[in-house]
Structure formats: structure tokens, C-alpha cells
Amino acid sequence: MSPALPLGQQAGPTLTGLDWLAIALYFGLLLGVAAWVVRKNKDTATDYFLAGRNLGWWVIGASIFASNIGSEHIVGLAGSGATDGVALAHYELHAWCLLVLAWVFVPFYARSLVFTMPEFLERRFSTASRYVLSIVSLITFVVSKIAVGIFAGGVVFATLLPEVHLTVGATTINSFWIGSVAVILLTGLYTTLGGMRAVVYNDAVQVVVLIGGSACLTFYGLHRLGGWGELRHFCGSEMFNLWKPITPAGVESTWAPVLETSASGAVVRQAWYFNGNFPWPGMLICAPIIGLWYWCTDQYIVQRALGAPNETIARRGSIFAAFLKLFPVYLFIIPGLICFALAKSGKVPELASRMGTDGKLIPAEAQAAFPLMVKYLLPPGLRGIVVAGLLSALMGSLAGVFNACSTLFTVDIYQKLRPLASQHELVRMGRIATVVMIAVALIWIPVIQGAHGLYGYLQSVQGYLAPPIFVVFFFGVFWKRLNAQGCLWAMLVGFVIGGFRMIVDTPVTMKLAGFEDGYRTGSFLWIINNINFQYFSVLITVVAAAVMVVVSYMTAVPDYVRMKSLTFATASDEDRARTRASWEKKDVIASAFILSCIVAAYVYFSG
């Protein structure tokens, strides 16, 4: 099944010899870094999964940022910007969540010296909770981060190299699938060989190129458009507003159905207003829940902080990542708006031809906004550098999640089943786990192809699976009375509800036979499928929190001695003194500066 993308079907610039030279030089640099890392590695679990716990703060911060701004951000955010404006800037302004990691959770993680988040949950609650979180985290990585990364790599190739194809017998493999497989092979190679150290040092190189290249794209786009004023003129105030209405325009009745149509005017499906994109109550309540889960408790992100030698380095790395997190709004979302404005204004004919009859970019074209801008705006040479940075960022994101998956499987499952396994055996199983996860993610790509936007798909999946994890970690650290039974049942109930919603959504998203028009209007499954994912996520959070509290108070009081140093109430005076000695005045000033930048952005984009 190929993506519904008429990418590259229209004439436009292709990569020149100068572009290919820039790409070759850049990837030569990355391979050199990877080779250096492989020689430096030791055949131990600590070295392979956490880089020997010897990472510097700037490497940690750069790696957190690079892992985060992979496929879903570069491709997905620009696509969302081209269709929904700055709505998803909420997620990017969650740099404050990294400050929560730095100041609230880093002390607990640094004291415990754990490899994984499930391992920390085991120490706070029980072994059963560790197994549940490990399995759910692996599922989340496969159906969201890995599959989305592979899909985004295919979108980039399909946009920039549409003429590339491979014929095998009577079957023609297009550039989308060639690109997807190429990204997997290259990423899997240096991840399996170099482990965490290869991931973080390549991330550090990628951040410099990606920020510089994306900044150039933004400036070139604004120059071609005529400046910031022209951008606001063509996009309108609605696209520059962070807070979207609860009810979409034109819907007067609370329960009125809305007909979603394609560019040709054909009815695609009948949906509730409740299914509108990113209403402000969902952004106000749900987005912070997802943000705090992702930045403070997700193995994919926190693993970098776990690689720090001490609490000070881990905190400063998290603060540095929060600073870098301020940039994506302007480097990825704004180019999406610029792409829409250039198409609407007609100043770039190749983009104007991609507008639908409804005055918006055709959804499939909007999803490729970033690579389209690279293709039609940047000069030779610079285009090659940005393409290289784009592809390497896609690879960096995948590399991070590959390493997180192998760590979760090896440390939380395999090592628990085989406690006497040698260090060499653990590293080998980590590599095998990476290969298996990739295969499963490839099978899941058709589900993403049917979704309404790459980034929207990612946020909805995380919205269904993240709430129970958020609840058990945050409640567990702040509320010592909550026990293992409460934690286990909160996760089980929450994951069942979230999994049920994913099962309901999948056949409609894929438009399987009999589900092209969704479920029968008004039926129970139709209601579930049409509730906005953010509202549903809040519902899961409330249910999981209630279950955790009720079950905990209906069962025995936990052993407070066992959870020493794992909650605020059970931290010793020595723990508090060590944490206080780990930060300085400059750390506070840096955090305050980041918060002020976030507030300023909210004020500007809320007008």
C-alpha cells in the first residue's frame, strides 16, 4: 500500500551534484563519529545502554532535543502548521516540562541509579507494575515513534526523489518504501553497533545542522513571501491563535453533525463537532498531561539524563534541552504556515497548484510541507545540507527509540527472566530486540497512512496510552500513601480503556472494507470513535487517578522504609542536602529565562 501522496508528480527542482556532495560530506562526518564511538565502546550493558553514565550536560541536552525533533516534528509539525496554524505550538512550548524533569524528577532518578523507568516503578511499587509498564512502553514505541519515523522518512524521499523506484518482477516499489527501508537500515546499523553513545554523539552533530538549516528555510520563505506581515495577512488571525474553539465554525447546535469532505466535494465521513481539531479545553488540560508524561517519565527521553554521571550534569542537560525546545515553533511550525501562505498567494506556482477547492492545501500535500519548501525555495548546496540534516534527524529520532526499546526489553524483561545472563548476552539480546521492533513497525505503517495528519496520529496514540503512566509516576512521587495494588490497577484499567479506543479507531482510520464511512451514526462505537482524542485522554487520566487512590486506600499501607528516597515524603535530610548542593544560581537564572520566553510566546500567539 503506497501513501496517498501525489508527491513529485509536478515539475520542480531535483537534487543537484552540489547537493549530493553536501549530503555525502555530512553523512561521512556522521559515519566518522559512529566509527569513533564503536572503537570506544565496551561490551557491557552500562556502556551500551547508558554510554557508561559519563555523558556531558551539553551532549545530554542536544541528544534529548535531537531525539524529540525527529520525524514527527520536522514533517508532522510543518504539515500541521500548513493546515491548523500554530495550534500544536502548545506541545512545543512544553519546554517547561523539561524543567519539571530537571528540578523534580532528576533527583529521584539520580539517587536510584536505574537503567529504565519501569525499573524505577518497581522500586517505588512492585515487580508487576514494572512488567506492565515495560510491555505497554514497547507497544507505544512501535505503533507511534518507530512507525511514525519510518513513515516520515518515506514521505521525505517521496517528495525529494519521486523518480526513484525499483522494479522487482511485476511489482514496482516506489520512492516512499525505498526511503523508509533505507532510513531503517542506516539507522539500525549504527544503533545496533554503537549503542547509546553512538546515538547521543550523532545527535549533537545533527542539532547544529538542523537548527541552522531550518532557520535558513524560515528566512528564505519569509523573504520570498515578503515578510512577517505578509505571512499574517495570508494566514489570518485564526491560524496564529493557539486557542482553537470548542465548536468548529459553522456548527451551531451542540450535537450537530459535521460533514467532512474531500477536495472534490465528496463526503468522506460524518463526524461530531466533538471531533474538531485541538479545541482549547483539550489543549489546556490534556496537552500538559501528555507533555509531563513524555518529558519526565518516558524512557525514550529520560534515558539520556540517566546517562549523566551525577545529578548536576543531568539537571543542566535537561535545562539545556528546555532552551533548545524553544526553537521548533519557529523552525518547523512557521515554515508550514509559510508554505500555506506561498501557495495561497501564488508566489510559488508549484505550491499554488497544490491548493484544494476549499482554499486549503490538499491534506497529503500539506503533510509534505517541509520537504516541499526545501525543494522549491533553497538554492543548490544549501538544499543538500538541509536535506542531509532532515534525513539525519529522522534517523536520530529512530536511533533513540531503537536504543530505548532494546534497553526496555533487555533490562526489564530478558534480564528478569535470565538473571545470570552475561553482559555480552544482554548486549546481543538488545540488538535482536531492535530488529524485531523494526519489523513490527513496518507492518503498522498502513495505519498511519490512513490517519488525519502525521502529528495528529502521534498525539492521539500517546493520548490513549500515556495517562496511566503519568498518574502512577506523579502521584507515586508526591503521595506516599499510594501502594503497589493501586498502581497496578490504575495502569491496567487505564491501558484497557486506551487500548479499546485504539481498537475502535483502527479500522476506520485504515478505511477497511465496511468502515469507509465509519460506524453507524449514533451507535456506541460511533460515539467512542468521534470523541476528540484529547477529551478521551482526560477521561482516561481521571479514571486511572480515581482507581489508584481508591484501591490504595482499600488495601494495606505501603512499607515506607522500602520506598526511602523515592518520594518527597520519604526523602532523607541527606538526600535533600545532596540535591541542594547539586545546583547553583546560574541554573535558576537559566530556568527563569526559559519560562519568560514561553510566557512571551503564549502572549503573542493568543491574540
C-alpha positions as CSV (number, residue, x, y, z in Angstrom):
1,M,0.0,0.0,0.0
2,S,1.6,3.3,-1.1
3,P,0.9,6.6,0.5
4,A,-1.9,8.8,-0.9
5,L,0.7,11.4,-2.0
6,P,0.9,12.8,-5.5
7,L,4.4,13.9,-4.4
8,G,6.8,14.9,-7.1
9,Q,4.3,14.4,-9.9
10,Q,4.8,18.1,-10.8
11,A,8.0,19.5,-12.3
12,G,10.4,21.0,-9.8
13,P,14.0,21.2,-8.7
14,T,15.7,18.0,-8.1
15,L,18.9,17.4,-6.1
16,T,22.0,18.6,-8.0
17,G,25.5,17.3,-7.9
18,L,26.4,20.1,-5.3
19,D,23.5,18.9,-3.2
20,W,24.7,15.3,-3.3
21,L,28.2,16.4,-2.4
22,A,26.9,18.2,0.7
23,I,24.9,15.1,1.7
24,A,27.9,12.8,1.2
25,L,30.2,15.0,3.2
26,Y,27.7,15.3,6.0
27,F,27.0,11.6,6.2
28,G,30.7,10.9,6.0
29,L,31.1,13.1,9.2
30,L,28.3,11.1,10.9
31,L,29.9,7.8,10.0
32,G,33.2,9.0,11.2
33,V,31.7,9.9,14.6
34,A,29.9,6.5,14.7
35,A,33.2,4.6,13.9
36,W,35.0,6.5,16.7
37,V,32.2,5.6,19.1
38,V,32.3,1.9,18.2
39,R,36.0,1.7,19.0
40,K,35.4,3.5,22.3
41,N,32.6,1.2,23.4
42,K,33.0,-1.6,25.9
43,D,30.9,-4.8,25.7
44,T,28.9,-4.1,28.9
45,A,25.2,-3.3,29.5
46,T,26.0,0.1,31.2
47,D,28.2,1.2,28.3
48,Y,25.8,0.0,25.6
49,F,22.5,1.3,27.1
50,L,23.7,4.3,29.1
51,A,27.0,5.3,27.5
52,G,28.9,4.3,30.7
53,R,27.0,7.0,32.6
54,N,29.6,9.5,31.5
55,L,27.8,12.0,29.3
56,G,28.3,15.8,29.5
57,W,25.4,18.1,30.0
58,W,25.6,19.7,26.5
59,V,25.6,16.2,24.9
60,I,22.6,15.2,27.1
61,G,20.6,18.3,26.2
62,A,21.4,18.1,22.5
63,S,20.5,14.4,22.4
64,I,17.2,15.0,24.2
65,F,16.3,17.7,21.7
66,A,17.5,15.8,18.6
67,S,15.6,12.7,19.6
68,N,12.5,14.8,20.2
69,I,12.6,16.7,16.9
70,G,12.8,13.7,14.6
71,S,10.3,12.6,12.1
72,E,7.1,13.7,13.8
73,H,8.3,17.2,14.4
74,I,10.0,18.1,11.1
75,V,7.5,16.5,8.8
76,G,4.4,16.4,11.1
77,L,4.7,19.9,12.7
78,A,5.2,21.7,9.4
79,G,2.2,19.7,8.0
80,S,0.1,20.7,10.9
81,G,1.2,24.3,10.6
82,A,0.1,24.3,7.0
83,T,-3.4,23.1,8.0
84,D,-4.1,24.1,11.6
85,G,-1.8,27.0,12.1
86,V,0.0,27.3,15.4
87,A,-2.4,25.0,17.3
88,L,0.3,22.4,18.0
89,A,2.7,25.0,19.3
90,H,1.2,24.1,22.7
91,Y,3.2,20.9,22.6
92,E,6.4,22.7,21.6
93,L,6.0,25.3,24.4
94,H,6.2,22.4,26.8
95,A,9.8,23.2,27.4
96,W,8.6,23.9,30.9
97,C,8.0,20.2,31.3
98,L,11.8,19.6,30.9
99,L,12.3,22.0,33.8
100,V,10.0,19.7,35.8
101,L,12.3,16.8,34.9
102,A,15.3,18.9,35.9
103,W,14.1,20.1,39.2
104,V,11.6,17.5,40.3
105,F,12.5,14.0,38.9
106,V,16.2,14.2,38.2
107,P,17.0,13.9,42.0
108,F,15.0,10.7,42.3
109,Y,16.4,9.2,39.1
110,A,20.0,10.1,40.1
111,R,19.6,8.6,43.6
112,S,18.2,5.3,42.3
113,L,20.8,4.7,39.5
114,V,18.2,2.8,37.5
115,F,18.5,1.8,33.8
116,T,14.8,2.3,32.9
117,M,11.6,3.9,34.0
118,P,9.9,0.5,34.7
119,E,12.8,-0.3,37.0
120,F,12.2,2.9,39.0
121,L,8.5,2.0,39.2
122,E,9.4,-1.4,40.5
123,R,11.4,0.2,43.3
124,R,8.6,2.5,44.2
125,F,5.7,0.0,43.8
126,S,6.2,-3.6,42.7
127,T,7.7,-6.0,40.1
128,A,4.2,-6.5,38.5
129,S,4.0,-2.8,37.7
130,R,7.4,-2.9,36.1
131,Y,6.3,-5.7,33.7
132,V,3.1,-3.9,32.7
133,L,4.9,-0.6,32.0
134,S,7.6,-2.3,30.0
135,I,5.2,-4.1,27.8
136,V,3.0,-1.1,27.2
137,S,6.0,1.2,26.6
138,L,7.3,-1.2,23.9
139,I,3.9,-1.2,22.2
140,T,3.8,2.6,22.4
141,F,7.2,2.9,20.8
142,V,6.3,0.5,18.0
143,V,3.0,2.0,17.0
144,S,4.0,5.6,17.5
145,K,7.6,6.6,17.4
146,I,9.2,3.8,15.3
147,A,6.3,3.5,12.8
148,V,6.0,7.3,12.5
149,G,9.7,7.7,12.0
150,I,9.8,5.2,9.2
151,F,6.7,6.8,7.6
152,A,8.2,10.3,7.7
153,G,11.4,9.0,6.1
154,G,9.3,7.7,3.3
155,V,7.5,11.0,2.9
156,V,10.8,12.9,2.6
157,F,12.1,10.5,-0.1
158,A,8.8,10.6,-2.0
159,T,8.9,14.4,-2.0
160,L,12.5,15.0,-2.9
161,L,13.3,11.9,-5.0
162,P,10.0,10.9,-6.6
163,E,11.6,9.5,-9.7
164,V,13.5,6.8,-7.7
165,H,11.8,3.4,-8.0
166,L,12.7,-0.3,-8.1
167,T,11.1,-2.9,-10.2
168,V,11.0,-6.5,-8.9
169,G,9.3,-8.8,-11.4
170,A,5.8,-7.3,-11.9
171,T,6.0,-5.2,-8.8
172,T,7.2,-1.6,-8.7
173,I,8.5,-0.3,-5.4
174,N,8.2,3.5,-5.2
175,S,10.4,6.0,-3.5
176,F,8.3,6.1,-0.4
177,W,9.1,2.5,0.5
178,I,12.7,2.7,-0.7
179,G,13.2,5.7,1.6
180,S,11.5,4.0,4.5
181,V,13.7,0.9,4.2
182,A,16.9,3.0,3.7
183,V,16.3,5.0,6.8
184,I,15.7,1.8,8.8
185,L,18.9,0.1,7.5
186,L,21.2,3.1,8.1
187,T,19.8,3.9,11.5
188,G,19.7,0.3,12.7
189,L,23.3,-0.2,11.6
190,Y,24.9,2.5,13.8
191,T,22.4,2.0,16.6
192,T,23.0,-1.7,17.0
193,L,26.8,-1.4,16.7
194,G,27.3,1.8,18.7
195,G,24.5,1.8,21.3
196,M,23.6,4.9,23.3
197,R,27.0,6.6,22.8
198,A,26.6,6.5,19.0
199,V,23.1,7.9,19.3
200,V,23.9,10.9,21.5
201,Y,27.1,12.0,19.8
202,N,25.5,11.8,16.4
203,D,22.6,13.7,17.9
204,A,24.9,16.5,18.9
205,V,26.2,16.9,15.4
206,Q,22.7,16.8,13.9
207,V,21.3,19.6,16.2
208,V,23.7,22.2,14.8
209,V,23.0,21.4,11.2
210,L,19.2,21.0,11.7
211,I,18.8,24.3,13.6
212,G,20.9,26.2,11.1
213,G,19.3,24.6,8.0
214,S,15.7,25.1,9.3
215,A,16.5,28.7,10.2
216,C,17.7,29.3,6.6
217,L,14.4,27.7,5.3
218,T,12.3,30.0,7.5
219,F,14.3,33.1,6.4
220,Y,14.2,32.1,2.7
221,G,10.4,31.5,2.9
222,L,9.7,34.8,4.6
223,H,11.9,36.7,2.1
224,R,10.0,35.0,-0.8
225,L,6.7,35.8,0.8
226,G,7.5,39.4,1.6
227,G,8.0,39.4,5.3
228,W,6.2,38.5,8.6
229,G,3.4,41.0,7.8
230,E,2.5,39.2,4.6
231,L,2.5,35.9,6.5
232,R,0.0,37.1,9.0
233,H,-2.1,38.6,6.1
234,F,-2.4,35.4,4.1
235,C,-2.8,33.1,7.1
236,G,-5.2,35.2,9.0
237,S,-5.6,35.7,12.8
238,E,-7.2,32.2,13.2
239,M,-4.0,30.4,12.1
240,F,-2.0,32.5,14.5
241,N,-4.2,31.7,17.5
242,L,-3.1,28.9,19.9
243,W,-6.6,28.5,21.3
244,K,-9.0,26.8,18.9
245,P,-12.8,27.0,19.5
246,I,-14.6,24.0,21.1
247,T,-17.1,24.0,18.3
248,P,-15.8,24.4,14.7
249,A,-17.0,27.3,12.6
250,G,-20.5,26.8,11.2
251,V,-21.8,24.4,13.8
252,E,-24.5,26.0,15.9
253,S,-26.0,23.0,17.8
254,T,-24.1,21.2,20.4
255,W,-24.7,17.8,18.9
256,A,-24.9,18.8,15.2
257,P,-23.1,16.5,12.8
258,V,-20.4,17.9,10.5
259,L,-19.8,16.5,7.0
260,E,-16.1,16.2,6.2
261,T,-15.5,16.4,2.5
262,S,-12.6,15.8,0.2
263,A,-11.2,18.4,-2.3
264,S,-13.6,17.1,-4.9
265,G,-16.6,17.8,-2.6
266,A,-17.3,14.1,-1.9
267,V,-18.4,13.3,1.6
268,V,-15.6,11.5,3.4
269,R,-17.3,10.9,6.7
270,Q,-19.9,12.3,9.1
271,A,-18.4,13.4,12.4
272,W,-19.4,15.2,15.6
273,Y,-18.2,18.7,16.3
274,F,-16.6,16.9,19.3
275,N,-14.0,15.6,16.9
276,G,-12.8,19.1,15.9
277,N,-9.0,19.5,15.8
278,F,-7.3,20.7,19.0
279,P,-10.1,22.5,20.9
280,W,-8.8,24.8,23.7
281,P,-10.1,22.8,26.7
282,G,-8.2,19.8,25.3
283,M,-5.0,21.8,24.9
284,L,-5.4,23.3,28.3
285,I,-5.8,20.0,30.2
286,C,-4.7,17.1,28.0
287,A,-1.6,18.6,26.4
288,P,0.2,19.2,29.8
289,I,-0.6,15.6,30.8
290,I,1.0,14.2,27.7
291,G,3.9,16.7,28.0
292,L,4.7,15.7,31.6
293,W,4.5,12.0,30.7
294,Y,6.7,12.4,27.7
295,W,9.4,14.7,29.1
296,C,9.6,13.3,32.7
297,T,8.7,9.6,32.6
298,D,9.2,8.3,29.0
299,Q,12.2,6.0,28.6
300,Y,12.9,7.5,25.2
301,I,13.7,10.9,26.7
302,V,14.8,10.2,30.2
303,Q,17.4,7.6,29.2
304,R,19.7,10.5,28.2
305,A,19.5,12.0,31.7
306,L,20.2,8.6,33.2
307,G,23.5,8.6,31.3
308,A,24.8,11.5,33.3
309,P,27.5,10.9,35.9
310,N,25.7,12.9,38.6
311,E,22.6,15.0,39.5
312,T,24.2,18.3,38.5
313,I,25.0,17.2,34.9
314,A,21.6,15.6,34.5
315,R,19.8,18.7,35.6
316,R,21.9,21.1,33.4
317,G,21.4,18.8,30.4
318,S,17.6,18.9,30.9
319,I,17.7,22.7,31.3
320,F,19.8,23.0,28.1
321,A,17.2,20.7,26.3
322,A,14.4,23.0,27.5
323,F,16.3,26.0,25.9
324,L,16.6,24.2,22.6
325,K,13.0,23.2,22.8
326,L,12.0,26.9,22.4
327,F,13.1,26.8,18.7
328,P,10.7,24.2,17.0
329,V,7.7,26.7,16.9
330,Y,9.8,29.0,14.6
331,L,11.8,26.3,12.8
332,F,9.1,23.8,11.9
333,I,5.6,25.1,12.5
334,I,6.2,28.6,11.0
335,P,7.6,27.0,7.7
336,G,4.3,25.2,7.5
337,L,2.4,28.5,7.7
338,I,4.8,30.0,5.2
339,C,4.1,27.0,2.8
340,F,0.4,27.7,3.0
341,A,0.8,31.4,2.5
342,L,3.1,30.9,-0.5
343,A,0.6,28.6,-2.0
344,K,-2.4,30.9,-1.3
345,S,-0.6,34.0,-2.6
346,G,0.5,32.2,-5.8
347,K,4.1,33.5,-5.3
348,V,5.4,29.9,-5.7
349,P,3.4,28.4,-8.6
350,E,4.5,24.9,-7.8
351,L,2.9,25.2,-4.3
352,A,-0.2,27.1,-5.6
353,S,-1.1,24.2,-7.8
354,R,-1.4,22.0,-4.6
355,M,-4.3,24.0,-3.2
356,G,-7.7,22.3,-2.9
357,T,-11.0,23.8,-4.0
358,D,-11.7,24.6,-0.3
359,G,-8.9,27.2,-0.2
360,K,-6.6,24.9,1.8
361,L,-3.7,22.8,0.9
362,I,-4.6,19.3,-0.2
363,P,-4.1,17.2,3.0
364,A,-1.5,14.9,1.5
365,E,0.5,17.9,0.2
366,A,0.3,19.7,3.5
367,Q,1.8,16.7,5.2
368,A,4.9,17.2,3.0
369,A,5.1,21.0,3.6
370,F,8.7,21.0,4.9
371,P,10.3,18.9,2.2
372,L,8.3,20.9,-0.4
373,M,9.7,24.1,0.9
374,V,13.2,22.6,0.8
375,K,12.6,21.5,-2.8
376,Y,11.3,24.8,-4.2
377,L,12.9,27.5,-2.2
378,L,16.5,26.7,-1.3
379,P,19.5,27.0,-3.6
380,P,21.7,24.1,-4.6
381,G,24.2,23.2,-2.0
382,L,22.2,24.6,0.9
383,R,19.3,22.4,-0.2
384,G,21.7,19.4,0.1
385,I,22.8,20.4,3.6
386,V,19.2,20.8,4.8
387,V,18.2,17.5,3.2
388,A,21.1,15.8,5.0
389,G,20.1,17.4,8.3
390,L,16.5,16.4,7.7
391,L,17.3,12.8,7.0
392,S,19.8,12.5,9.8
393,A,17.2,14.0,12.2
394,L,14.8,11.3,11.1
395,M,17.5,8.7,11.7
396,G,18.4,10.3,15.1
397,S,14.8,10.1,16.3
398,L,14.6,6.4,15.3
399,A,18.1,5.6,16.7
400,G,16.9,7.0,20.1
401,V,13.8,4.9,20.2
402,F,15.6,1.8,18.9
403,N,18.0,2.1,21.8
404,A,15.2,2.7,24.3
405,C,13.3,-0.3,23.0
406,S,16.4,-2.6,23.3
407,T,17.0,-1.3,26.8
408,L,13.4,-1.9,28.0
409,F,13.3,-5.4,26.5
410,T,16.7,-6.4,27.7
411,V,16.8,-4.9,31.2
412,D,13.1,-5.1,32.2
413,I,12.1,-8.4,30.6
414,Y,15.0,-10.6,29.4
415,Q,17.3,-9.9,32.4
416,K,14.5,-10.5,34.8
417,L,13.8,-13.9,33.2
418,R,17.6,-14.7,32.9
419,P,19.2,-13.0,35.9
420,L,22.5,-14.9,35.3
421,A,22.9,-13.7,31.7
422,S,26.4,-12.3,30.9
423,Q,27.0,-8.7,29.8
424,H,27.7,-9.9,26.3
425,E,24.4,-11.8,26.1
426,L,22.5,-8.8,27.3
427,V,24.0,-6.6,24.6
428,R,23.3,-9.3,21.9
429,M,19.6,-9.5,23.0
430,G,19.3,-5.8,22.9
431,R,20.4,-5.8,19.2
432,I,18.0,-8.7,18.4
433,A,15.1,-6.8,20.1
434,T,15.8,-3.7,17.9
435,V,15.5,-5.8,14.7
436,V,12.1,-7.3,15.8
437,M,10.7,-3.9,16.7
438,I,11.6,-2.6,13.3
439,A,9.8,-5.5,11.6
440,V,6.6,-4.9,13.6
441,A,6.7,-1.1,12.9
442,L,6.8,-1.7,9.2
443,I,3.6,-3.7,9.3
444,W,1.9,-0.8,11.2
445,I,2.7,1.8,8.6
446,P,-0.6,1.4,6.7
447,V,-2.5,2.6,9.8
448,I,-0.5,5.8,9.8
449,Q,-1.1,6.3,6.1
450,G,-4.8,6.5,6.8
451,A,-4.6,8.9,9.7
452,H,-5.6,12.5,9.6
453,G,-2.1,14.0,9.7
454,L,1.2,12.5,10.9
455,Y,1.5,14.6,14.1
456,G,-2.2,14.2,14.9
457,Y,-1.9,10.5,14.7
458,L,1.1,10.5,17.1
459,Q,-0.6,12.7,19.6
460,S,-3.7,10.6,19.6
461,V,-1.9,7.3,20.2
462,Q,0.1,8.9,23.1
463,G,-3.1,10.4,24.4
464,Y,-4.6,6.9,24.8
465,L,-1.6,5.2,26.3
466,A,0.2,7.9,28.3
467,P,-2.3,8.9,31.0
468,P,-1.9,5.9,33.3
469,I,1.9,6.3,33.2
470,F,1.6,10.0,34.1
471,V,-0.7,9.2,37.0
472,V,1.4,6.5,38.6
473,F,4.7,8.4,38.4
474,F,3.4,11.8,39.5
475,F,1.0,10.5,42.2
476,G,3.7,8.0,43.3
477,V,6.3,10.6,43.9
478,F,4.1,13.2,45.6
479,W,1.8,10.8,47.6
480,K,3.5,8.2,49.7
481,R,0.3,6.5,50.8
482,L,-0.4,5.1,47.3
483,N,0.6,1.5,47.1
484,A,1.5,-1.3,44.7
485,Q,-2.1,-2.5,44.2
486,G,-3.3,1.0,43.4
487,C,-0.5,1.5,40.9
488,L,-1.1,-1.9,39.2
489,W,-4.9,-1.5,38.8
490,A,-4.6,2.1,37.7
491,M,-2.3,1.1,34.8
492,L,-4.4,-2.0,33.9
493,V,-7.7,-0.1,33.8
494,G,-6.2,2.9,32.0
495,F,-4.4,0.8,29.4
496,V,-7.6,-1.3,28.7
497,I,-9.6,1.9,28.1
498,G,-6.9,3.4,25.9
499,G,-6.4,0.1,24.0
500,F,-10.1,-0.2,23.4
501,R,-10.2,3.3,21.8
502,M,-7.2,2.4,19.6
503,I,-9.0,-0.8,18.5
504,V,-12.2,1.1,17.7
505,D,-10.3,3.8,15.7
506,T,-8.0,1.5,13.7
507,P,-10.5,0.0,11.1
508,V,-12.0,3.5,10.5
509,T,-8.5,5.1,10.1
510,M,-7.4,2.4,7.7
511,K,-10.8,2.6,5.9
512,L,-11.1,-1.2,5.9
513,A,-13.9,-2.8,4.0
514,G,-17.2,-1.9,5.7
515,F,-15.6,1.0,7.6
516,E,-15.1,3.6,4.8
517,D,-17.8,5.7,6.3
518,G,-17.1,4.8,9.9
519,Y,-19.6,3.2,12.3
520,R,-23.3,3.6,12.2
521,T,-24.1,7.2,13.2
522,G,-25.3,7.4,16.8
523,S,-24.1,3.9,17.8
524,F,-21.9,3.4,20.9
525,L,-18.8,2.7,18.8
526,W,-19.5,5.8,16.6
527,I,-19.6,7.9,19.8
528,I,-16.3,6.5,21.0
529,N,-14.7,7.0,17.6
530,N,-15.8,10.6,17.4
531,I,-15.0,11.9,20.8
532,N,-12.0,14.2,20.4
533,F,-8.8,12.3,21.4
534,Q,-7.8,14.9,23.9
535,Y,-11.1,14.7,25.8
536,F,-10.8,10.9,25.8
537,S,-7.3,11.2,27.2
538,V,-8.5,13.4,30.0
539,L,-11.2,10.8,30.8
540,I,-8.6,8.0,31.0
541,T,-6.5,10.2,33.3
542,V,-9.4,10.8,35.7
543,V,-10.4,7.1,35.8
544,A,-6.8,6.0,36.3
545,A,-6.3,8.5,39.1
546,A,-9.5,7.5,40.8
547,V,-8.7,3.8,40.6
548,M,-5.2,4.4,42.0
549,V,-6.4,6.3,45.0
550,V,-9.5,4.2,45.8
551,V,-7.6,0.8,45.5
552,S,-4.7,2.1,47.6
553,Y,-6.9,3.2,50.4
554,M,-8.9,0.0,50.3
555,T,-5.7,-2.0,50.7
556,A,-2.7,-2.1,53.1
557,V,-0.4,0.8,53.9
558,P,2.8,0.5,51.9
559,D,6.2,-0.1,53.5
560,Y,7.6,3.4,53.9
561,V,11.1,2.1,54.7
562,R,11.2,0.3,51.4
563,M,10.5,3.4,49.4
564,K,13.1,5.5,51.1
565,S,14.4,8.3,48.8
566,L,11.7,7.5,46.2
567,T,9.1,10.1,47.3
568,F,9.3,13.6,48.6
569,A,7.9,12.5,52.0
570,T,10.4,9.6,52.4
571,A,13.5,11.5,51.2
572,S,16.1,11.8,54.0
573,D,17.8,15.0,55.1
574,E,20.9,13.8,53.5
575,D,19.0,13.4,50.2
576,R,17.7,16.9,50.4
577,A,21.2,18.3,51.3
578,R,22.8,16.5,48.3
579,T,20.1,17.9,45.9
580,R,20.5,21.4,47.2
581,A,24.3,21.2,46.7
582,S,23.8,20.0,43.1
583,W,22.5,23.3,41.7
584,E,23.8,26.9,41.5
585,K,22.3,30.3,41.0
586,K,23.0,30.2,37.2
587,D,20.8,27.1,36.9
588,V,17.9,29.0,38.4
589,I,18.5,32.1,36.2
590,A,18.6,29.9,33.1
591,S,15.3,28.2,34.1
592,A,13.7,31.6,34.7
593,F,14.8,32.9,31.3
594,I,13.2,29.8,29.6
595,L,9.9,30.3,31.4
596,S,9.8,34.0,30.4
597,C,10.3,33.1,26.8
598,I,7.4,30.6,27.0
599,V,5.1,33.2,28.6
600,A,6.1,35.7,25.8
601,A,5.2,33.2,23.1
602,Y,1.8,32.4,24.7
603,V,1.0,36.1,24.9
604,Y,1.9,36.7,21.2
605,F,0.1,33.7,19.8
606,S,-3.0,34.2,21.9
607,G,-4.2,37.4,20.2
